[in-house]
Amino acid sequence: MSEATIHPTWGYRPDGSARIFDLGPDETLPDGWHPSPTVITDPARATAEALSATVARAAEAPRRPAVPLAPLSADAIAAL
């Protein structure tokens, strides 16, 4: 039995929002989120200072706990 790896992945929105998503191997960013800050269209939000401030706020946000992705045994399912 093996556990899938979770990858912390930055996502960016055109409005300047940025956050980290914990993605599994076959997961992609949710709709509206992009893997690169080049999607930010407002020049005032695309500066290094604006991105750094956004990153600092995102780092302070709570992250979801890691979830084991290993399959459950029949006994474990029955116990649910």
C-alpha positions, 0 to 999 in steps of 0.5 A: 500500500502506498500513499500518493504525494501531495504537492504544495502548488502556487495558484494565481488569479488575474485580480492579483490573488495568490494562494497555495493549493495542496494538489495530488499527482493527478489534480490541477488548480481549480477553475480560475486559478493559473500556475503563473503570476503572468496571468495578473493583468493589473500592472499595480498588482503585478509588481514584486512588492504586490506579489510579495505581500500577497504571498505573505498573506497566503503564508499566514492563511490556514492550510488544510491538513494532509489527508492519507490517500491510501485505500481503506481496507474492507474492515475500515470501510465496515467500521464507518 
